[in-house]
Amino acid sequence: MTDPYAATSTETTEGRVFTVGGQDWDDFTDELNPDASERVVVNMGPQHPSTHGVLRLILELEGETVTEARCGIGYLHTGIEKNMEFRSWVQGVTFCTRMDYLSPFFNEATYCLGVERLLDIEDQVPEKAQVMRVLLMELNRISSHLVCIATGGMEIGALTVMTIGFRERELVLDLFELITGLRMNHAFIRPGGVAQDLPPGALDEIRSFVALMRKRLPEYAALCNANPIFKARLSGVGHLDLEGCLALGISGPVLRSAGYAWDLRKTSPYSGYEDYDFDVITWDTADAYGRFRVRLAEMEESLRIVEQAANRLADLEGAPVMVADKKIAWPSQLAIGADGMGNSLDHIRHIMGESMEALIHHFKLVTEGFRVPPGQAYVPIESPRGELGAHVVSDGGTRPFRVHFRDPSFTNLQATSVMSEGGAVADVIVAIASIDPVMGGVDR
């Protein structure tokens, strides 16, 4: 029996013309493509192909060649932006620090900078708090780049790169634990400053770390830079030129590997970055190898900034780390009790036994939070993956009306298809590893 709804075709001077009559679209496209039997669609994932999170890749292959690559995202969606609308402005830090969990301090910083702009207290944030923010962000940039290089090396079989990468990252996480009490998800940068001062001995540990890393970073260069196997595996893979980067809104090391020295720390300084001496690293190959070299050199520049920040903090002993306005500032002169838990006894003694007004104020500040004038602000910063910004909107209440993050992992992931199509299926993972997406930031 003839299907009355089947597509029919006629030959014209312009080629074949199809009349589609309502049948399944796949049947139509199969008829259109005479080589459809040679096409293979492969699901790569959902898993962790160098993405620091769960990503699904839908690859269309002809033999070993990728003809189409698409990303399936959303496996790590946690509703962070929506949840922030139901929490106070300070509590929002606890949520956004969990987005890109490899660079939590950057998530906190861009959000707090936006809140401070709405509060019009940008000039009131103490110098020591700004220097501590820069210190923590640059340490975080080093730890994030180490994970990128380590996991990227692991995916192509360079296991020594992986082991020494995670070895160095542990040292950075130890510093984070010393300063903030946590290795990840710190919620340490707060609107108006930071949660508390540096603990005793922190500067000595930081300087020791800088000296050690200055000795160990050359190990990566010796292992990888001129290694013919490593270089051949990365050179020419995941190519994306400057024109393509600009068309897709790509930023960070991917953009700088195409030769464009765009770094928000230089072009739109924040948190006092204009006072630090460092260079913007670029490369000219626009491929996975160039992105590796950019990240490797950026870690050296971050060490320079960390060293300068540590020297400044040595001259700011005892300086405040939170704005003076008690209507905004959470208590920041805190210390761990003798039992290793809780706030300092001095603070508890003051609010519980000496001042009813202090107790009332503390209760209202913690339960209700402070009010932020109506308006909206966007303050982008340079995260390890590119431009990260928080669009913060207030309706005048004690909670955000809306917070939306421009996460570079989400934007940069657009480059997957351009970098992969036309190449070998084995090069897809190398291309994605060179983008360095963190799926917690992509899905949010």
N, C-alpha and C positions, 0 to 999 in steps of 0.2 A: 504494500500500500504506500502511496506517495504521501510524504508529509506536506500538507498545504502551507505550513509555516516555515519551511526550510528556505534558506537563502538561495537565491539564484544569481547567476553571473552571466554577463554578456560581454563580448569583445567589442571595443570601440577604438577609435583612432587614438584615444588617450590611455588605452590599456584596459584592464579588467575593471568592470564596475559591479559592485555587489549590492544587492537589495536584501536587507536584513529583515526577516519577517517574524522575529520574536523568539527564535530558538536560543539555546544556551550560548552565551558569548564565547566560551572556550571552544565550542564546535566551530564557530565562525573564524576565530583566530587560527585554529589548527588548519582549516581549509585555506586560509590566506597565506600561511607559511608552509611552503612545501618541505622545508627542512625541520619541521617541528619534531619529528621522531628523533632527531639528533640532540634535541635540547633536554638538559637535565636540570631540575630545580632541587637544590640542596638546602636544608635547614642547618645552618651552623649555629648551634645553640638551641634553646636558651642556656647559656653557660658564661664562663669568664674568659673570653678570648682576649687577654691583655687589656681588659676594660675596667678592672677594679669594681666589678658589679656584674649583674646579669643582663646580657644583651643577646638578642636573636638576630642573626643575619640570614636573609633570604637571598641565596646566590643562584643565578641562572648560568649554567656552564655549557660550553661547547668543548668537549674534551677537557683539557686542563685550563682553558681560558675562561675567565669571568666575563660574561656578556652583560650582566645586570647584577647590581648589588643594592639591596635595600635593608634598612635597619628596622627591627621591631623592638620598640622600647616600652617602658611602663611597668616592668617587673619589680622595680624597687619604689614604686610610688607610695608615699607615706602621708600625703596631705599636709606637708609642713606649712606651706603658705596659708592654707585655709585655717589650720590650727592656730596660727599666730594671731588671727583675728579674735580669738576667744581667750587670749592671755594678755597680761599687762605688757607694757613696753620693755621692761627688763626681762620678763619671762620669755619674750620672743627670742632673746639671745640663745636660750637653751634649746630652742627648736632649730634655728637656722644653722647653728654650729654643726648639726648632723647632716647637712645636705652633702656637700663635697667633703666627705669625712677624711680625706687625705690632706686637706688644707683648711681645717676648721677655723683657724684664726682669721683667715681672709673673709669667710662668711660673716663672722662676728663683726669684723672691722667695717665692712661696707654698710652693714645694717646700722651699726652705732653711729657712723659718720652721717648717715641720712637722718637719724633721729636727732642728732646734735644740731644739724642744720635747721630742722624744723623748730627746735627749742631756741635757736639763735644763741648757742653757747659754744660755738666752734672756737672762739678766741679765749674762752675761759677754761678749756681743758688743760690741765697742768702739763708743763713741759715734760716732766718725768713720765707721765702716762703716755704721752706721744712717743717718747723714746722707747719705752717698754713695748709699745705696740709694734714699732718698726723692728725691734729686736726679735720679738716672737714671730712676726710675719716672715722675716728673712730666714730664721731657723726653720720655719715651716716650709719655706720654698725649697730649702736644701733637702728636708726629709721627703717632700713630695717628688722632687726630681730623682732622688735615690730610688724610690719605689718604681717610678717610670722606667728608669734605666735597668733596674734589677728584674722587673717582670718582663720587660721587652727582651732582655737577654735570655731569660728563662724560656720564652716562647720559641726562640730560634736555636736553643741548645747550648747557649753560653752560660753554663751553670755557675762558673766561677764569678761572673759578673753579678749573678743573682745573690750568691752567698755574701759577697763583700758589700753589696748594696744594702741588704737588710742588716748586716752587721753595723754599718755606719748609722743607719736609721735608728737602731736601738739606742745609740748614744744621744741622738736628738730627742727621742721620746723620754729618755732619762732626765734630760734638762727640762722638758715640759712638765714632767711629774714633780721635779724639784720646785719649779716656780709656781705651778698652778694646782698641784695636787693630783692631776689626772694626765693620762697619756693621750687621750683623745676626748673630743666633745667637751671642751673645757668650760665654755660659758664664762670666760675670764675677762674678755673685753666687754665693758658695760657702757651704756650711755653716760657720758661724763668723765670716763677714765677707765681704770682697770679695777679688778676686784680687790687686790691687795698688793702690798709692796713686795719687792724681792726679798726672799729669805736670806739669812746670813750665809755667806760663802758662795752665793750663786754666781757672782761675777768671776770668782776664781775658777769655778767649774766651766763657765762659758769660755774663758780664755784658754783653759786647757783643751777644750773641745776644738777651738779654732786652730790651735797649734797642731793638734793631732790630725785634723782634716787636711791641713796644708801638706802634711806628709803623705796622706793616703789618697788624695785626689789624683796625684800623678799615677797611681796604680791603674786607674781606669784608662788614662791616656796610654799607658804602656801596654795594657791588655787589648785595647780596642782601636785606638785612633788609626794606626797604620797596619793593623792586623789584616792580612789579605782576605781571610775567610770572612771575618766580621764585616769588613768594608764591602766586599762583593755582595754580601747578603742584604745590605742596606742601600747601597748606592743605586740611584735610579729607581728605587721602589717607592711607591706612594707619592709620585711627583705631583706637585700642585704649585703652579707659578704664581707670581704676585697678582696678576690680573684675576686669576681664579680665587685667590684669597680675598681680595677686595670685593669681588662679586658676591661671595658667600658670607661676608662679614666675619671671616676667620681672624683670630687674634692670637697673641702669645707666641711661643716658640715656633709654631707652624708658620705664622706670618713672618717672623724674623728670619727663618731659614730661607725665605725667598728674597732676602736682602733689604727688607724695609725695617728701619730702626724705630719701630713704634713701641713705646713702653710708657705707660701712664705715669710711672714714677718720675719720668723726665718731662713728658708732654703736658701732663696735668697733675702736678705734684700734690700730695696730700700727706697729712701726718708729719710734715717737716722733711719730706724726702729731698726737697731742694737743697738742704744743708748737708747732704751726704755726698761723698765723692765715690762714684762708681761709673762703669761704662755699660752701654746697651750693646749686647752681643748680637751680631748678625752672621749669616752664612749666605752663600750664593748658589747652592745646589738645589734648593727647593725640594728636597727628598728626605727620606727617613734618616739617612746618614747625617745630613745637615741639621736635622732637629736634635739628634743625639749630641752633636758637637755644641749646639747652642746651649742645651741644658747642662752639659758638662762645664762649659765656661761660665754659665750663670751661677753655678754653685760657688765658684771662686769669687765672683763679684759679691755674692751674698755674704761670704765670709768677711770681705772687706767692710761691708755695711755693719755686720754684727760686731766686728772689732771696734768700729767708730762709735756704735751705740753703747757698747760696754764702757768705753772710755768716758762717754758723757754721763752715764749713770753713776760712775765713780765720783763725779763732781756734784751729784744731786742727792747725796746721802741725806735721808730724813725729809726730803721734799714731799709734798702731797702727791697722791696719785688719783685723786678724784676731785671734781669741781667742788667749790666751797658752798654752793647753794644746797642747803640741807633738804630743800623741798624736792630735789632731784637725786641727790647723792645717796646711794646706799652706803652703809658703813664699810669703809675700806681699810681702816686701821685695825685689822683683825689678826688674831693669832690662834693657832691650834692649842687647845687646852692640854693639861698634863696627861690626860688619858688618850691623847691623839685624836680627839673628836671635838666637834662643836666650835662655837665662837670663843673668843678670849674671855676670861673671867672678868676682866676690867669692863668690857662692854656690857656683859650681862649684869654686873653689879650696878652699872650706871642706869640702865633702862629699867631694871627690876626693883632697885632699892633706893635710888637717889632722886629720880625725877619722874613724876607722873606724866609731865608733858613729853618727855623723851619716850616714854613707853607708848603713849597715845600716838605720837608721831611715827614711831617705828611700826606700830600695828597697822596704821593707815597706809603707810608707804609700802609695806609688804603685801597687804591684802588688796588694796585698791590700786596702788601705783600712782604715779604723777600724771598730770594732764599735759598733753602736747597741743600747741595751737594748731588750728585748722590749716591745711596746706599739703603740699607734696614736694618731695625732694628725691633726687637721684645722684648718688656720688659713686662713680665707678672707680675701681682700684685694679691694679695689675696683679692678678693671682698667678700661680704657677702655670695655669692653662690659658691665660689671656684675660680679657676684660670681664671682670665680675662686678655687677652693680645691683643695688637694691633700690627699687622704686617704692618709696615709703609714702603712704597717704594717711593723713589724720583728719578726723572730723571734730577734733577738739576734745576727745574723750581720753580715758585712761588706757585704751586699747587701740591697736592699729585698725584703721578702717580697711586697709588693704596693703599687703606687702607682696611685691612680685620681684623675683630675682632674675637678672639676665646672667645665666650661668654659661661660661665659655664652653664647657663640655657639650652642652646641648647644641650650641651654635656650630662648634667645630665638627660635630659628628656628621653634619651635612656633607662633609668632604669625603666620607667613606666611599660613596659610589664613584666620584670623580677619580679618587686615588686608586680604586681597585679595578674598575672596568677596563678590559683590554689587557690586563695582566694575568699572571698565573694565580690559581687558587691558593697556592702556598704563600703568596705575597700578601694576601688579604690581611692576615694577622699582623704582619710587619707594618702594614700601612696603618692599621688601627692602633697598634702600640705606639706609633710615632705621633698620633693625635693625642694620646694619653687621656681618654675620656674617663671620668668617674661617674658611674651610673646613678649614684645617689644624688649628684648634682643635676643630671639629665632629667630624672623622673620627679624628684622632690615630692 
